[in-house]
Amino acid sequence: MNASRPVVIAQISDLHCGSQYHIPSLATRVVDEINELRPDALVVTGDLTDMGFRQEFKVAHRLISRMEVENVLVLPGNHDARNVGDLHFEELFGSRSTELRFRGVRIVGLDSSEPDLDAGRIGRNRYRWIEERFSEPDEFKIVALHHHLLPVPGTGRERNIVYDAGDVLRVLGGSGCDVVLCGHKHVPHVWRLEDMIVVNAGTACSHRLRGMTRASYNILEITEDRVKVILKHPFSEPETVADFERDLRRECLWKPSEDYSTAGPDDPAPARDPKECR
């Protein structure tokens, strides 16, 4: 990571191409702003489509392809998992769980969608994979997924959260994850959970809005000693909504047992001594 130039990551989410609420003029503006920003990476955290139909995916693919960014990570959301939409996603965008590495940053993208369900799940079978991806202590570690891991204020009754959110947060905290990028609720928000920053994105280019929120996307600026989260409404000036000092990196000595990594969803998790993490 070059101390003279921050790492810049743009996060857009919940495009909902094909929906009556998708606004093409907003989408075009977002493309223009991203191209002007020239970020190091673009992360798209799901709900590219409204019903998971092939034509909707093709519109989303054309839209994202217009953004001139070298490192692009695209994830499906619950709307993309409707009507066997995962087949179209994989054809146009590739694997539903993937990763990026650039400039000392690793972004691990996790598919949290379940076919024809609004709620999400990561699953125990991927916990060990996450830990292996984050085994390099000197990297800045980011996880991206569609569903939210923490409740988001201003979104009404809590529902559709990741079913195993508690276990996922424990795995991420124990793996030294620095930032989590989520979408799904269409309301931007930032939480600080111990040494981890959880960033929720709004909807970038649709009018599926709650309350007084507006269409928006996020920009992250990462330097050697700070992490800045910037909220950007299309056609408006950027607004810094969070500015954190990076804490000293913690190392967690605890690793799940082999039995735990292959256990079923109903099997009890082994106990651990909290003193093992320092």
C-alpha positions in Angstrom: 0.0 0.0 0.0 1.5 3.3 -1.1 1.4 5.8 1.7 1.3 8.7 -0.8 -1.9 7.5 -2.5 -4.9 5.9 -0.8 -6.5 2.7 -2.0 -9.9 3.7 -3.4 -12.8 1.2 -3.6 -16.2 2.0 -5.0 -19.1 -0.1 -3.7 -22.4 -0.1 -5.6 -25.4 -2.3 -4.7 -29.0 -3.1 -5.5 -29.2 -2.0 -9.1 -32.5 -3.8 -9.7 -32.2 -3.8 -13.4 -35.6 -4.7 -14.9 -37.6 -3.2 -12.1 -40.0 -0.4 -12.6 -38.0 1.4 -9.9 -34.7 1.2 -11.8 -33.8 4.6 -13.0 -31.6 4.5 -16.2 -30.5 8.2 -15.8 -29.2 7.5 -12.3 -27.4 4.4 -13.6 -25.7 6.4 -16.3 -24.7 9.1 -13.8 -23.2 6.4 -11.5 -21.2 5.0 -14.4 -19.9 8.5 -15.3 -19.0 9.2 -11.7 -17.2 5.9 -11.2 -15.2 6.5 -14.4 -14.3 10.0 -13.2 -13.3 8.6 -9.8 -11.0 5.9 -11.3 -11.0 3.7 -8.2 -8.6 0.8 -7.7 -11.6 -1.6 -7.4 -15.3 -1.8 -7.9 -17.4 -4.1 -5.6 -21.0 -4.8 -6.6 -22.8 -6.3 -3.6 -25.8 -7.9 -5.2 -29.4 -7.5 -6.5 -28.2 -6.7 -10.0 -31.7 -7.7 -11.2 -35.3 -7.7 -10.0 -36.5 -11.2 -10.8 -33.3 -13.1 -11.9 -34.3 -13.2 -15.6 -31.7 -13.5 -18.3 -32.5 -10.2 -20.0 -32.2 -8.3 -16.7 -28.8 -9.8 -16.1 -27.7 -8.8 -19.6 -28.7 -5.2 -18.9 -26.8 -5.3 -15.6 -23.8 -6.8 -17.4 -23.8 -4.0 -19.9 -24.1 -1.4 -17.2 -21.2 -2.7 -15.1 -19.0 -3.3 -18.2 -19.2 0.5 -18.9 -17.4 1.2 -15.7 -13.7 1.4 -16.5 -12.2 -0.2 -13.4 -9.4 -2.8 -13.5 -10.4 -4.8 -10.5 -14.1 -5.7 -10.4 -15.9 -8.1 -8.0 -19.6 -8.8 -8.6 -21.8 -10.8 -6.2 -25.4 -12.1 -6.5 -28.2 -11.0 -4.2 -31.5 -12.6 -3.2 -33.3 -11.1 -6.2 -30.7 -12.6 -8.5 -31.3 -16.0 -7.0 -34.9 -16.0 -8.1 -36.1 -18.1 -11.1 -32.8 -20.1 -11.2 -31.0 -16.8 -11.9 -27.7 -18.1 -10.6 -27.2 -19.9 -13.9 -27.3 -16.6 -15.8 -25.1 -14.9 -13.2 -22.4 -17.5 -13.5 -22.6 -17.3 -17.3 -22.1 -13.6 -17.4 -20.1 -12.8 -14.3 -18.4 -16.1 -13.3 -18.2 -17.6 -9.8 -20.7 -16.6 -7.2 -17.9 -16.5 -4.6 -14.6 -15.0 -5.6 -11.8 -12.7 -4.5 -9.5 -9.8 -5.5 -5.9 -9.0 -4.5 -4.3 -5.6 -5.3 -2.1 -3.1 -3.6 -1.9 -5.0 -0.3 -5.7 -5.5 -0.1 -7.6 -8.7 -0.3 -11.4 -8.7 -0.9 -13.2 -12.0 -0.4 -16.6 -12.0 -2.0 -19.2 -14.4 -0.5 -22.5 -15.5 -2.1 -25.0 -15.2 0.6 -28.1 -15.9 -1.5 -30.4 -18.9 -1.3 -32.7 -19.9 -4.2 -36.0 -18.1 -4.1 -35.5 -16.9 -0.5 -35.1 -13.4 0.7 -32.9 -14.3 3.7 -29.3 -15.3 3.3 -26.7 -17.8 4.6 -23.0 -18.3 4.4 -22.7 -21.8 5.8 -20.2 -23.6 8.0 -18.5 -25.3 5.0 -17.1 -21.9 4.0 -15.7 -20.8 7.4 -12.4 -22.5 6.9 -12.1 -21.2 3.3 -12.5 -17.6 4.7 -9.8 -18.2 7.3 -7.5 -19.6 4.6 -8.0 -16.6 2.4 -7.2 -14.3 5.3 -4.0 -16.1 6.5 -1.6 -13.3 5.3 -1.2 -11.0 8.3 0.0 -7.9 6.3 -2.9 -7.7 4.0 -5.9 -5.3 4.5 -8.8 -7.7 4.6 -12.3 -7.0 3.3 -15.3 -9.3 3.0 -18.2 -8.5 0.7 -21.6 -10.1 0.6 -25.2 -9.0 -0.3 -27.1 -9.6 2.9 -26.5 -7.5 6.0 -24.7 -9.0 9.1 -26.0 -6.4 11.5 -29.4 -4.7 11.8 -29.6 -1.4 9.9 -31.3 1.6 11.5 -34.3 3.0 9.6 -35.3 -0.2 7.9 -38.3 -1.3 10.0 -38.8 -4.7 11.4 -35.6 -6.8 11.2 -35.8 -9.6 8.7 -33.9 -11.3 6.0 -30.6 -11.1 7.8 -27.9 -13.8 7.3 -29.1 -16.8 9.2 -25.7 -17.6 10.6 -24.6 -14.0 11.1 -23.3 -14.6 14.6 -21.0 -17.4 13.5 -19.9 -15.4 10.5 -19.0 -12.4 12.6 -17.0 -14.6 14.9 -15.1 -16.1 12.0 -14.4 -12.7 10.5 -13.3 -11.2 13.8 -11.0 -14.1 14.5 -9.5 -13.9 11.0 -8.5 -10.2 11.4 -11.1 -8.9 8.9 -10.9 -5.1 8.7 -14.0 -4.2 6.7 -17.3 -5.9 5.7 -19.3 -4.5 2.7 -23.0 -5.3 2.6 -26.1 -4.2 0.7 -29.7 -5.6 0.7 -31.5 -3.0 2.9 -31.2 0.0 0.6 -30.2 2.2 3.5 -26.5 3.2 3.9 -25.0 2.9 7.4 -21.7 2.3 9.1 -21.1 0.2 12.2 -17.8 -0.2 14.2 -17.8 -3.7 15.8 -14.7 -4.1 17.9 -11.8 -3.8 15.3 -14.1 -4.3 12.3 -16.0 -1.7 10.2 -19.3 -2.9 8.7 -20.4 -0.8 5.8 -23.9 -1.0 4.3 -24.7 0.5 0.9 -27.9 2.0 -0.3 -29.4 1.3 -3.7 -27.3 3.0 -6.4 -29.7 3.6 -9.2 -33.3 2.8 -8.2 -36.2 4.4 -6.3 -36.8 1.3 -4.1 -36.2 3.7 -1.1 -37.1 3.6 2.6 -38.2 6.8 4.3 -36.2 9.9 3.2 -33.2 8.1 1.9 -31.9 8.8 -1.6 -30.1 6.6 -4.1 -26.4 6.3 -3.2 -23.2 4.3 -3.3 -20.1 4.2 -1.1 -16.4 5.1 -1.6 -13.7 3.7 0.7 -10.4 5.4 1.0 -7.7 3.3 2.8 -4.3 4.6 3.9 -1.7 3.2 6.2 -3.3 4.7 9.3 -6.9 5.5 8.4 -10.1 4.2 6.8 -12.5 6.7 5.4 -16.1 5.9 4.3 -17.6 8.4 1.8 -21.3 8.5 0.9 -22.0 9.6 -2.6 -25.5 10.5 -4.0 -25.5 10.7 -7.8 -25.4 14.3 -8.9 -24.3 15.5 -5.4 -21.1 16.2 -3.6 -19.5 13.4 -1.7 -20.0 13.3 2.1 -17.5 11.7 4.5 -19.7 9.7 7.0 -17.0 7.8 8.9 -13.3 8.3 9.4 -11.5 5.6 11.5 -8.0 5.3 12.7 -6.7 1.8 11.8 -6.1 -0.2 15.0 -3.1 -2.4 15.5 -3.7 -5.7 13.9 -4.7 -8.6 16.2 -3.7 -12.1 15.6 -6.0 -14.9 16.6 -4.3 -18.2 17.4 -7.6 -20.2 17.6 -8.6 -22.2 14.5 -11.6 -24.4 14.1 -11.1 -28.1 14.4 -11.3 -30.3 11.2 -14.5 -31.7 12.6 -16.0 -28.2 13.0 -15.1 -27.2 9.5 -17.1 -30.2 8.1 -19.9 -30.2 10.6 -23.5 -29.9 9.6 -25.6 -26.8 10.3 -27.2 -28.4 13.3 -24.1 -29.6 15.0 -22.9 -27.7 18.0 -19.8 -25.6 17.7 -16.8 -26.4 19.9 -16.0 -24.0 22.8 -13.0 -21.8 22.7 -11.0 -19.9 25.3 -11.3 -16.2 24.7 -7.8 -15.8 25.9 -6.6 -17.5 22.8 -7.1 -14.3 20.8 -4.8 -11.5 21.4 
